Amino acid sequence: TGHNFGELLRTIDSLQLTASQGLATPANWKPGDACMVLPETSTAEVKERLAKGVDVMQVPSGKEYLRFTPDPRGRE
């Protein structure tokens, strides 16, 4: 008792997104927010698979660090 039902639904949405799309959700993520691409997925595969594209954050060395993409389900 005492748990936030909205938080439970958000957690289920996050798990389903990870299982179905291979994306991770950052802290405080809400449906419709940007998702993170899993490290084991190549950038080429992401660009081919995700129609909404991917934003890549690089570290000063030029290596890719974090990759974000809009929620592919497009809902809020």
N, CA, C and O atoms as a Maestro MAE file, in Angstrom:
{
 s_m_m2io_version
 :::
 2.0.0
}

f_m_ct {
 s_m_title
 :::
 protein
 m_atom[304] {
  # First column is atom index #
  i_m_mmod_type
  r_m_x_coord
  r_m_y_coord
  r_m_z_coord
  i_m_residue_number
  s_m_chain_name
  s_m_pdb_residue_name
  s_m_pdb_atom_name
  i_m_atomic_number
  :::
  1 25 0.835 -1.193 0.000 1 A "THR " " N  " 7
  2 3 0.000 0.000 0.000 1 A "THR " " CA " 6
  3 2 0.872 1.246 0.000 1 A "THR " " C  " 6
  4 15 2.055 1.192 0.338 1 A "THR " " O  " 8
  5 25 0.282 2.351 -0.378 2 A "GLY " " N  " 7
  6 3 1.000 3.605 -0.361 2 A "GLY " " CA " 6
  7 2 1.852 3.862 -1.586 2 A "GLY " " C  " 6
  8 15 2.541 4.881 -1.647 2 A "GLY " " O  " 8
  9 25 1.828 2.968 -2.564 3 A "HIS " " N  " 7
  10 3 2.633 3.175 -3.765 3 A "HIS " " CA " 6
  11 2 1.860 4.010 -4.772 3 A "HIS " " C  " 6
  12 15 0.630 3.989 -4.806 3 A "HIS " " O  " 8
  13 25 2.591 4.734 -5.580 4 A "ASN " " N  " 7
  14 3 2.006 5.594 -6.589 4 A "ASN " " CA " 6
  15 2 1.665 4.747 -7.818 4 A "ASN " " C  " 6
  16 15 2.556 4.181 -8.451 4 A "ASN " " O  " 8
  17 25 0.381 4.662 -8.152 5 A "PHE " " N  " 7
  18 3 -0.057 3.834 -9.269 5 A "PHE " " CA " 6
  19 2 0.520 4.346 -10.593 5 A "PHE " " C  " 6
  20 15 0.869 3.548 -11.464 5 A "PHE " " O  " 8
  21 25 0.621 5.656 -10.749 6 A "GLY " " N  " 7
  22 3 1.215 6.233 -11.956 6 A "GLY " " CA " 6
  23 2 2.650 5.784 -12.146 6 A "GLY " " C  " 6
  24 15 3.079 5.530 -13.272 6 A "GLY " " O  " 8
  25 25 3.392 5.683 -11.061 7 A "GLU " " N  " 7
  26 3 4.790 5.229 -11.122 7 A "GLU " " CA " 6
  27 2 4.851 3.765 -11.554 7 A "GLU " " C  " 6
  28 15 5.749 3.373 -12.300 7 A "GLU " " O  " 8
  29 25 3.917 2.973 -11.096 8 A "LEU " " N  " 7
  30 3 3.861 1.566 -11.484 8 A "LEU " " CA " 6
  31 2 3.599 1.440 -12.995 8 A "LEU " " C  " 6
  32 15 4.242 0.634 -13.667 8 A "LEU " " O  " 8
  33 25 2.668 2.226 -13.522 9 A "LEU " " N  " 7
  34 3 2.382 2.211 -14.958 9 A "LEU " " CA " 6
  35 2 3.589 2.681 -15.770 9 A "LEU " " C  " 6
  36 15 3.884 2.124 -16.827 9 A "LEU " " O  " 8
  37 25 4.281 3.703 -15.277 10 A "ARG " " N  " 7
  38 3 5.475 4.217 -15.956 10 A "ARG " " CA " 6
  39 2 6.560 3.142 -16.020 10 A "ARG " " C  " 6
  40 15 7.244 3.005 -17.034 10 A "ARG " " O  " 8
  41 25 6.714 2.388 -14.946 11 A "THR " " N  " 7
  42 3 7.696 1.311 -14.901 11 A "THR " " CA " 6
  43 2 7.345 0.211 -15.899 11 A "THR " " C  " 6
  44 15 8.223 -0.303 -16.592 11 A "THR " " O  " 8
  45 25 6.082 -0.147 -15.973 12 A "ILE " " N  " 7
  46 3 5.649 -1.169 -16.932 12 A "ILE " " CA " 6
  47 2 5.878 -0.681 -18.360 12 A "ILE " " C  " 6
  48 15 6.362 -1.439 -19.201 12 A "ILE " " O  " 8
  49 25 5.534 0.583 -18.645 13 A "ASP " " N  " 7
  50 3 5.785 1.154 -19.974 13 A "ASP " " CA " 6
  51 2 7.267 1.076 -20.319 13 A "ASP " " C  " 6
  52 15 7.626 0.721 -21.442 13 A "ASP " " O  " 8
  53 25 8.116 1.400 -19.373 14 A "SER " " N  " 7
  54 3 9.561 1.383 -19.594 14 A "SER " " CA " 6
  55 2 10.046 -0.035 -19.900 14 A "SER " " C  " 6
  56 15 10.833 -0.235 -20.825 14 A "SER " " O  " 8
  57 25 9.586 -1.003 -19.138 15 A "LEU " " N  " 7
  58 3 10.001 -2.394 -19.367 15 A "LEU " " CA " 6
  59 2 9.518 -2.899 -20.725 15 A "LEU " " C  " 6
  60 15 10.253 -3.600 -21.421 15 A "LEU " " O  " 8
  61 25 8.303 -2.553 -21.105 16 A "GLN " " N  " 7
  62 3 7.777 -2.972 -22.403 16 A "GLN " " CA " 6
  63 2 8.557 -2.323 -23.544 16 A "GLN " " C  " 6
  64 15 8.825 -2.967 -24.558 16 A "GLN " " O  " 8
  65 25 8.917 -1.064 -23.383 17 A "LEU " " N  " 7
  66 3 9.693 -0.361 -24.407 17 A "LEU " " CA " 6
  67 2 11.064 -1.006 -24.574 17 A "LEU " " C  " 6
  68 15 11.542 -1.168 -25.697 17 A "LEU " " O  " 8
  69 25 11.690 -1.369 -23.472 18 A "THR " " N  " 7
  70 3 12.995 -2.012 -23.533 18 A "THR " " CA " 6
  71 2 12.893 -3.377 -24.204 18 A "THR " " C  " 6
  72 15 13.736 -3.727 -25.030 18 A "THR " " O  " 8
  73 25 11.871 -4.148 -23.856 19 A "ALA " " N  " 7
  74 3 11.711 -5.487 -24.423 19 A "ALA " " CA " 6
  75 2 11.343 -5.451 -25.909 19 A "ALA " " C  " 6
  76 15 11.829 -6.275 -26.684 19 A "ALA " " O  " 8
  77 25 10.501 -4.521 -26.307 20 A "SER " " N  " 7
  78 3 10.017 -4.518 -27.686 20 A "SER " " CA " 6
  79 2 10.899 -3.727 -28.648 20 A "SER " " C  " 6
  80 15 10.988 -4.079 -29.824 20 A "SER " " O  " 8
  81 25 11.552 -2.668 -28.174 21 A "GLN " " N  " 7
  82 3 12.306 -1.778 -29.067 21 A "GLN " " CA " 6
  83 2 13.815 -1.803 -28.836 21 A "GLN " " C  " 6
  84 15 14.569 -1.264 -29.646 21 A "GLN " " O  " 8
  85 25 14.265 -2.419 -27.746 22 A "GLY " " N  " 7
  86 3 15.693 -2.424 -27.456 22 A "GLY " " CA " 6
  87 2 16.212 -1.067 -27.025 22 A "GLY " " C  " 6
  88 15 17.357 -0.715 -27.308 22 A "GLY " " O  " 8
  89 25 15.368 -0.302 -26.337 23 A "LEU " " N  " 7
  90 3 15.751 1.020 -25.843 23 A "LEU " " CA " 6
  91 2 15.681 1.043 -24.330 23 A "LEU " " C  " 6
  92 15 14.915 0.294 -23.723 23 A "LEU " " O  " 8
  93 25 16.473 1.893 -23.730 24 A "ALA " " N  " 7
  94 3 16.454 2.067 -22.282 24 A "ALA " " CA " 6
  95 2 15.821 3.414 -21.962 24 A "ALA " " C  " 6
  96 15 15.759 4.302 -22.812 24 A "ALA " " O  " 8
  97 25 15.361 3.552 -20.749 25 A "THR " " N  " 7
  98 3 14.742 4.810 -20.343 25 A "THR " " CA " 6
  99 2 15.557 5.424 -19.208 25 A "THR " " C  " 6
  100 15 15.875 4.741 -18.235 25 A "THR " " O  " 8
  101 25 15.898 6.711 -19.325 26 A "PRO " " N  " 7
  102 3 16.689 7.368 -18.285 26 A "PRO " " CA " 6
  103 2 15.849 7.668 -17.042 26 A "PRO " " C  " 6
  104 15 14.631 7.493 -17.046 26 A "PRO " " O  " 8
  105 25 16.509 8.116 -15.998 27 A "ALA " " N  " 7
  106 3 15.818 8.478 -14.759 27 A "ALA " " CA " 6
  107 2 14.756 9.533 -15.051 27 A "ALA " " C  " 6
  108 15 14.956 10.420 -15.880 27 A "ALA " " O  " 8
  109 25 13.648 9.426 -14.372 28 A "ASN " " N  " 7
  110 3 12.521 10.361 -14.485 28 A "ASN " " CA " 6
  111 2 11.878 10.357 -15.869 28 A "ASN " " C  " 6
  112 15 11.190 11.312 -16.230 28 A "ASN " " O  " 8
  113 25 12.087 9.310 -16.637 29 A "TRP " " N  " 7
  114 3 11.483 9.184 -17.960 29 A "TRP " " CA " 6
  115 2 9.972 9.091 -17.843 29 A "TRP " " C  " 6
  116 15 9.444 8.502 -16.900 29 A "TRP " " O  " 8
  117 25 9.286 9.677 -18.809 30 A "LYS " " N  " 7
  118 3 7.832 9.564 -18.917 30 A "LYS " " CA " 6
  119 2 7.511 9.180 -20.355 30 A "LYS " " C  " 6
  120 15 8.262 9.544 -21.260 30 A "LYS " " O  " 8
  121 25 6.416 8.454 -20.595 31 A "PRO " " N  " 7
  122 3 6.056 8.105 -21.974 31 A "PRO " " CA " 6
  123 2 6.033 9.358 -22.855 31 A "PRO " " C  " 6
  124 15 5.436 10.373 -22.497 31 A "PRO " " O  " 8
  125 25 6.687 9.268 -24.002 32 A "GLY " " N  " 7
  126 3 6.797 10.396 -24.915 32 A "GLY " " CA " 6
  127 2 8.145 11.095 -24.840 32 A "GLY " " C  " 6
  128 15 8.522 11.813 -25.766 32 A "GLY " " O  " 8
  129 25 8.887 10.891 -23.734 33 A "ASP " " N  " 7
  130 3 10.222 11.480 -23.593 33 A "ASP " " CA " 6
  131 2 11.233 10.695 -24.425 33 A "ASP " " C  " 6
  132 15 10.953 9.582 -24.870 33 A "ASP " " O  " 8
  133 25 12.393 11.277 -24.629 34 A "ALA " " N  " 7
  134 3 13.463 10.608 -25.371 34 A "ALA " " CA " 6
  135 2 13.939 9.366 -24.628 34 A "ALA " " C  " 6
  136 15 13.939 9.319 -23.398 34 A "ALA " " O  " 8
  137 25 14.343 8.367 -25.398 35 A "CYS " " N  " 7
  138 3 14.844 7.108 -24.860 35 A "CYS " " CA " 6
  139 2 16.327 6.984 -25.206 35 A "CYS " " C  " 6
  140 15 16.832 7.666 -26.097 35 A "CYS " " O  " 8
  141 25 16.998 6.115 -24.495 36 A "MET " " N  " 7
  142 3 18.415 5.883 -24.738 36 A "MET " " CA " 6
  143 2 18.590 4.586 -25.525 36 A "MET " " C  " 6
  144 15 17.909 3.595 -25.262 36 A "MET " " O  " 8
  145 25 19.504 4.600 -26.486 37 A "VAL " " N  " 7
  146 3 19.808 3.417 -27.269 37 A "VAL " " CA " 6
  147 2 20.761 2.544 -26.455 37 A "VAL " " C  " 6
  148 15 21.729 3.043 -25.881 37 A "VAL " " O  " 8
  149 25 20.488 1.249 -26.410 38 A "LEU " " N  " 7
  150 3 21.343 0.335 -25.653 38 A "LEU " " CA " 6
  151 2 22.749 0.292 -26.242 38 A "LEU " " C  " 6
  152 15 22.905 0.368 -27.461 38 A "LEU " " O  " 8
  153 25 23.773 0.173 -25.401 39 A "PRO " " N  " 7
  154 3 25.162 0.195 -25.881 39 A "PRO " " CA " 6
  155 2 25.492 -0.904 -26.883 39 A "PRO " " C  " 6
  156 15 26.336 -0.700 -27.756 39 A "PRO " " O  " 8
  157 25 24.854 -2.049 -26.780 40 A "GLU " " N  " 7
  158 3 25.195 -3.155 -27.688 40 A "GLU " " CA " 6
  159 2 24.616 -2.983 -29.096 40 A "GLU " " C  " 6
  160 15 24.897 -3.791 -29.980 40 A "GLU " " O  " 8
  161 25 23.818 -1.946 -29.309 41 A "THR " " N  " 7
  162 3 23.229 -1.680 -30.618 41 A "THR " " CA " 6
  163 2 24.120 -0.687 -31.377 41 A "THR " " C  " 6
  164 15 24.436 0.387 -30.864 41 A "THR " " O  " 8
  165 25 24.516 -1.049 -32.587 42 A "SER " " N  " 7
  166 3 25.395 -0.167 -33.358 42 A "SER " " CA " 6
  167 2 24.619 1.061 -33.841 42 A "SER " " C  " 6
  168 15 23.403 1.007 -34.021 42 A "SER " " O  " 8
  169 25 25.330 2.155 -34.044 43 A "THR " " N  " 7
  170 3 24.702 3.384 -34.528 43 A "THR " " CA " 6
  171 2 24.112 3.167 -35.915 43 A "THR " " C  " 6
  172 15 23.049 3.707 -36.221 43 A "THR " " O  " 8
  173 25 24.777 2.391 -36.756 44 A "ALA " " N  " 7
  174 3 24.255 2.098 -38.098 44 A "ALA " " CA " 6
  175 2 22.922 1.364 -38.003 44 A "ALA " " C  " 6
  176 15 21.988 1.679 -38.740 44 A "ALA " " O  " 8
  177 25 22.828 0.399 -37.110 45 A "GLU " " N  " 7
  178 3 21.586 -0.351 -36.925 45 A "GLU " " CA " 6
  179 2 20.474 0.558 -36.415 45 A "GLU " " C  " 6
  180 15 19.325 0.447 -36.841 45 A "GLU " " O  " 8
  181 25 20.823 1.450 -35.506 46 A "VAL " " N  " 7
  182 3 19.835 2.375 -34.945 46 A "VAL " " CA " 6
  183 2 19.288 3.292 -36.030 46 A "VAL " " C  " 6
  184 15 18.078 3.496 -36.125 46 A "VAL " " O  " 8
  185 25 20.179 3.844 -36.849 47 A "LYS " " N  " 7
  186 3 19.751 4.758 -37.908 47 A "LYS " " CA " 6
  187 2 18.855 4.046 -38.921 47 A "LYS " " C  " 6
  188 15 17.956 4.658 -39.497 47 A "LYS " " O  " 8
  189 25 19.100 2.766 -39.134 48 A "GLU " " N  " 7
  190 3 18.296 1.977 -40.063 48 A "GLU " " CA " 6
  191 2 16.950 1.593 -39.457 48 A "GLU " " C  " 6
  192 15 15.936 1.577 -40.155 48 A "GLU " " O  " 8
  193 25 16.937 1.288 -38.173 49 A "ARG " " N  " 7
  194 3 15.747 0.740 -37.509 49 A "ARG " " CA " 6
  195 2 14.793 1.801 -36.987 49 A "ARG " " C  " 6
  196 15 13.580 1.593 -36.990 49 A "ARG " " O  " 8
  197 25 15.315 2.929 -36.540 50 A "LEU " " N  " 7
  198 3 14.477 3.943 -35.906 50 A "LEU " " CA " 6
  199 2 14.229 5.108 -36.865 50 A "LEU " " C  " 6
  200 15 15.147 5.857 -37.202 50 A "LEU " " O  " 8
  201 25 12.999 5.244 -37.288 51 A "ALA " " N  " 7
  202 3 12.625 6.259 -38.283 51 A "ALA " " CA " 6
  203 2 12.810 7.684 -37.769 51 A "ALA " " C  " 6
  204 15 13.025 8.604 -38.558 51 A "ALA " " O  " 8
  205 25 12.727 7.873 -36.461 52 A "LYS " " N  " 7
  206 3 12.831 9.227 -35.904 52 A "LYS " " CA " 6
  207 2 14.275 9.672 -35.704 52 A "LYS " " C  " 6
  208 15 14.523 10.789 -35.249 52 A "LYS " " O  " 8
  209 25 15.220 8.812 -36.038 53 A "GLY " " N  " 7
  210 3 16.626 9.189 -35.951 53 A "GLY " " CA " 6
  211 2 17.211 9.033 -34.561 53 A "GLY " " C  " 6
  212 15 16.553 8.567 -33.631 53 A "GLY " " O  " 8
  213 25 18.471 9.439 -34.449 54 A "VAL " " N  " 7
  214 3 19.194 9.305 -33.191 54 A "VAL " " CA " 6
  215 2 20.107 10.516 -33.011 54 A "VAL " " C  " 6
  216 15 20.746 10.969 -33.960 54 A "VAL " " O  " 8
  217 25 20.161 11.033 -31.786 55 A "ASP " " N  " 7
  218 3 21.081 12.108 -31.425 55 A "ASP " " CA " 6
  219 2 22.228 11.491 -30.645 55 A "ASP " " C  " 6
  220 15 22.008 10.780 -29.664 55 A "ASP " " O  " 8
  221 25 23.450 11.760 -31.079 56 A "VAL " " N  " 7
  222 3 24.626 11.174 -30.445 56 A "VAL " " CA " 6
  223 2 25.365 12.242 -29.658 56 A "VAL " " C  " 6
  224 15 25.686 13.306 -30.187 56 A "VAL " " O  " 8
  225 25 25.637 11.952 -28.379 57 A "MET " " N  " 7
  226 3 26.468 12.824 -27.541 57 A "MET " " CA " 6
  227 2 27.865 12.217 -27.541 57 A "MET " " C  " 6
  228 15 28.023 11.015 -27.326 57 A "MET " " O  " 8
  229 25 28.865 13.036 -27.779 58 A "GLN " " N  " 7
  230 3 30.236 12.548 -27.818 58 A "GLN " " CA " 6
  231 2 31.039 13.107 -26.649 58 A "GLN " " C  " 6
  232 15 30.768 14.199 -26.151 58 A "GLN " " O  " 8
  233 25 32.029 12.336 -26.226 59 A "VAL " " N  " 7
  234 3 32.977 12.807 -25.218 59 A "VAL " " CA " 6
  235 2 34.064 13.595 -25.948 59 A "VAL " " C  " 6
  236 15 34.143 13.514 -27.173 59 A "VAL " " O  " 8
  237 25 34.905 14.357 -25.240 60 A "PRO " " N  " 7
  238 3 35.929 15.171 -25.904 60 A "PRO " " CA " 6
  239 2 36.844 14.398 -26.858 60 A "PRO " " C  " 6
  240 15 37.385 14.979 -27.799 60 A "PRO " " O  " 8
  241 25 37.019 13.103 -26.624 61 A "SER " " N  " 7
  242 3 37.873 12.313 -27.520 61 A "SER " " CA " 6
  243 2 37.203 12.058 -28.863 61 A "SER " " C  " 6
  244 15 37.853 11.579 -29.792 61 A "SER " " O  " 8
  245 25 35.906 12.372 -28.985 62 A "GLY " " N  " 7
  246 3 35.180 12.143 -30.222 62 A "GLY " " CA " 6
  247 2 34.421 10.829 -30.261 62 A "GLY " " C  " 6
  248 15 33.687 10.553 -31.210 62 A "GLY " " O  " 8
  249 25 34.602 10.020 -29.226 63 A "LYS " " N  " 7
  250 3 33.887 8.738 -29.180 63 A "LYS " " CA " 6
  251 2 32.432 8.976 -28.781 63 A "LYS " " C  " 6
  252 15 32.109 9.892 -28.025 63 A "LYS " " O  " 8
  253 25 31.564 8.110 -29.320 64 A "GLU " " N  " 7
  254 3 30.152 8.208 -28.961 64 A "GLU " " CA " 6
  255 2 29.964 7.819 -27.506 64 A "GLU " " C  " 6
  256 15 30.554 6.848 -27.032 64 A "GLU " " O  " 8
  257 25 29.137 8.586 -26.799 65 A "TYR " " N  " 7
  258 3 28.914 8.307 -25.387 65 A "TYR " " CA " 6
  259 2 27.474 7.867 -25.155 65 A "TYR " " C  " 6
  260 15 27.232 6.715 -24.796 65 A "TYR " " O  " 8
  261 25 26.531 8.753 -25.351 66 A "LEU " " N  " 7
  262 3 25.120 8.426 -25.185 66 A "LEU " " CA " 6
  263 2 24.388 8.708 -26.481 66 A "LEU " " C  " 6
  264 15 24.685 9.673 -27.186 66 A "LEU " " O  " 8
  265 25 23.420 7.846 -26.784 67 A "ARG " " N  " 7
  266 3 22.610 8.034 -27.977 67 A "ARG " " CA " 6
  267 2 21.147 8.073 -27.558 67 A "ARG " " C  " 6
  268 15 20.667 7.176 -26.864 67 A "ARG " " O  " 8
  269 25 20.451 9.103 -27.978 68 A "PHE " " N  " 7
  270 3 19.048 9.284 -27.635 68 A "PHE " " CA " 6
  271 2 18.195 9.280 -28.889 68 A "PHE " " C  " 6
  272 15 18.640 9.696 -29.959 68 A "PHE " " O  " 8
  273 25 16.970 8.810 -28.750 69 A "THR " " N  " 7
  274 3 15.999 8.833 -29.836 69 A "THR " " CA " 6
  275 2 14.633 9.146 -29.249 69 A "THR " " C  " 6
  276 15 14.357 8.773 -28.108 69 A "THR " " O  " 8
  277 25 13.770 9.823 -30.000 70 A "PRO " " N  " 7
  278 3 12.432 10.069 -29.493 70 A "PRO " " CA " 6
  279 2 11.698 8.749 -29.236 70 A "PRO " " C  " 6
  280 15 11.998 7.736 -29.868 70 A "PRO " " O  " 8
  281 25 10.755 8.764 -28.324 71 A "ASP " " N  " 7
  282 3 9.941 7.577 -28.032 71 A "ASP " " CA " 6
  283 2 9.319 7.109 -29.348 71 A "ASP " " C  " 6
  284 15 8.540 7.849 -29.948 71 A "ASP " " O  " 8
  285 25 9.648 5.885 -29.816 72 A "PRO " " N  " 7
  286 3 9.140 5.423 -31.108 72 A "PRO " " CA " 6
  287 2 7.624 5.241 -31.129 72 A "PRO " " C  " 6
  288 15 7.017 5.191 -32.198 72 A "PRO " " O  " 8
  289 25 7.026 5.143 -29.966 73 A "ARG " " N  " 7
  290 3 5.573 4.968 -29.904 73 A "ARG " " CA " 6
  291 2 4.857 6.283 -30.082 73 A "ARG " " C  " 6
  292 15 3.658 6.308 -30.363 73 A "ARG " " O  " 8
  293 25 5.594 7.408 -29.917 74 A "GLY " " N  " 7
  294 3 5.053 8.726 -30.174 74 A "GLY " " CA " 6
  295 2 3.871 9.129 -29.320 74 A "GLY " " C  " 6
  296 15 3.023 9.903 -29.764 74 A "GLY " " O  " 8
  297 25 3.801 8.627 -28.119 75 A "ARG " " N  " 7
  298 3 2.677 8.985 -27.260 75 A "ARG " " CA " 6
  299 2 3.152 9.726 -26.041 75 A "ARG " " C  " 6
  300 15 4.320 9.645 -25.660 75 A "ARG " " O  " 8
  301 25 2.247 10.441 -25.439 76 A "GLU " " N  " 7
  302 3 2.586 11.180 -24.229 76 A "GLU " " CA " 6
  303 2 1.581 10.897 -23.159 76 A "GLU " " C  " 6
  304 15 1.690 11.427 -22.053 76 A "GLU " " O  " 8
  :::
 }
 m_bond[303] {
  # First column is bond index #
  i_m_from
  i_m_to
  i_m_order
  :::
  1 1 2 1
  2 2 3 1
  3 3 4 2
  4 3 5 1
  5 5 6 1
  6 6 7 1
  7 7 8 2
  8 7 9 1
  9 9 10 1
  10 10 11 1
  11 11 12 2
  12 11 13 1
  13 13 14 1
  14 14 15 1
  15 15 16 2
  16 15 17 1
  17 17 18 1
  18 18 19 1
  19 19 20 2
  20 19 21 1
  21 21 22 1
  22 22 23 1
  23 23 24 2
  24 23 25 1
  25 25 26 1
  26 26 27 1
  27 27 28 2
  28 27 29 1
  29 29 30 1
  30 30 31 1
  31 31 32 2
  32 31 33 1
  33 33 34 1
  34 34 35 1
  35 35 36 2
  36 35 37 1
  37 37 38 1
  38 38 39 1
  39 39 40 2
  40 39 41 1
  41 41 42 1
  42 42 43 1
  43 43 44 2
  44 43 45 1
  45 45 46 1
  46 46 47 1
  47 47 48 2
  48 47 49 1
  49 49 50 1
  50 50 51 1
  51 51 52 2
  52 51 53 1
  53 53 54 1
  54 54 55 1
  55 55 56 2
  56 55 57 1
  57 57 58 1
  58 58 59 1
  59 59 60 2
  60 59 61 1
  61 61 62 1
  62 62 63 1
  63 63 64 2
  64 63 65 1
  65 65 66 1
  66 66 67 1
  67 67 68 2
  68 67 69 1
  69 69 70 1
  70 70 71 1
  71 71 72 2
  72 71 73 1
  73 73 74 1
  74 74 75 1
  75 75 76 2
  76 75 77 1
  77 77 78 1
  78 78 79 1
  79 79 80 2
  80 79 81 1
  81 81 82 1
  82 82 83 1
  83 83 84 2
  84 83 85 1
  85 85 86 1
  86 86 87 1
  87 87 88 2
  88 87 89 1
  89 89 90 1
  90 90 91 1
  91 91 92 2
  92 91 93 1
  93 93 94 1
  94 94 95 1
  95 95 96 2
  96 95 97 1
  97 97 98 1
  98 98 99 1
  99 99 100 2
  100 99 101 1
  101 101 102 1
  102 102 103 1
  103 103 104 2
  104 103 105 1
  105 105 106 1
  106 106 107 1
  107 107 108 2
  108 107 109 1
  109 109 110 1
  110 110 111 1
  111 111 112 2
  112 111 113 1
  113 113 114 1
  114 114 115 1
  115 115 116 2
  116 115 117 1
  117 117 118 1
  118 118 119 1
  119 119 120 2
  120 119 121 1
  121 121 122 1
  122 122 123 1
  123 123 124 2
  124 123 125 1
  125 125 126 1
  126 126 127 1
  127 127 128 2
  128 127 129 1
  129 129 130 1
  130 130 131 1
  131 131 132 2
  132 131 133 1
  133 133 134 1
  134 134 135 1
  135 135 136 2
  136 135 137 1
  137 137 138 1
  138 138 139 1
  139 139 140 2
  140 139 141 1
  141 141 142 1
  142 142 143 1
  143 143 144 2
  144 143 145 1
  145 145 146 1
  146 146 147 1
  147 147 148 2
  148 147 149 1
  149 149 150 1
  150 150 151 1
  151 151 152 2
  152 151 153 1
  153 153 154 1
  154 154 155 1
  155 155 156 2
  156 155 157 1
  157 157 158 1
  158 158 159 1
  159 159 160 2
  160 159 161 1
  161 161 162 1
  162 162 163 1
  163 163 164 2
  164 163 165 1
  165 165 166 1
  166 166 167 1
  167 167 168 2
  168 167 169 1
  169 169 170 1
  170 170 171 1
  171 171 172 2
  172 171 173 1
  173 173 174 1
  174 174 175 1
  175 175 176 2
  176 175 177 1
  177 177 178 1
  178 178 179 1
  179 179 180 2
  180 179 181 1
  181 181 182 1
  182 182 183 1
  183 183 184 2
  184 183 185 1
  185 185 186 1
  186 186 187 1
  187 187 188 2
  188 187 189 1
  189 189 190 1
  190 190 191 1
  191 191 192 2
  192 191 193 1
  193 193 194 1
  194 194 195 1
  195 195 196 2
  196 195 197 1
  197 197 198 1
  198 198 199 1
  199 199 200 2
  200 199 201 1
  201 201 202 1
  202 202 203 1
  203 203 204 2
  204 203 205 1
  205 205 206 1
  206 206 207 1
  207 207 208 2
  208 207 209 1
  209 209 210 1
  210 210 211 1
  211 211 212 2
  212 211 213 1
  213 213 214 1
  214 214 215 1
  215 215 216 2
  216 215 217 1
  217 217 218 1
  218 218 219 1
  219 219 220 2
  220 219 221 1
  221 221 222 1
  222 222 223 1
  223 223 224 2
  224 223 225 1
  225 225 226 1
  226 226 227 1
  227 227 228 2
  228 227 229 1
  229 229 230 1
  230 230 231 1
  231 231 232 2
  232 231 233 1
  233 233 234 1
  234 234 235 1
  235 235 236 2
  236 235 237 1
  237 237 238 1
  238 238 239 1
  239 239 240 2
  240 239 241 1
  241 241 242 1
  242 242 243 1
  243 243 244 2
  244 243 245 1
  245 245 246 1
  246 246 247 1
  247 247 248 2
  248 247 249 1
  249 249 250 1
  250 250 251 1
  251 251 252 2
  252 251 253 1
  253 253 254 1
  254 254 255 1
  255 255 256 2
  256 255 257 1
  257 257 258 1
  258 258 259 1
  259 259 260 2
  260 259 261 1
  261 261 262 1
  262 262 263 1
  263 263 264 2
  264 263 265 1
  265 265 266 1
  266 266 267 1
  267 267 268 2
  268 267 269 1
  269 269 270 1
  270 270 271 1
  271 271 272 2
  272 271 273 1
  273 273 274 1
  274 274 275 1
  275 275 276 2
  276 275 277 1
  277 277 278 1
  278 278 279 1
  279 279 280 2
  280 279 281 1
  281 281 282 1
  282 282 283 1
  283 283 284 2
  284 283 285 1
  285 285 286 1
  286 286 287 1
  287 287 288 2
  288 287 289 1
  289 289 290 1
  290 290 291 1
  291 291 292 2
  292 291 293 1
  293 293 294 1
  294 294 295 1
  295 295 296 2
  296 295 297 1
  297 297 298 1
  298 298 299 1
  299 299 300 2
  300 299 301 1
  301 301 302 1
  302 302 303 1
  303 303 304 2
  :::
 }
}
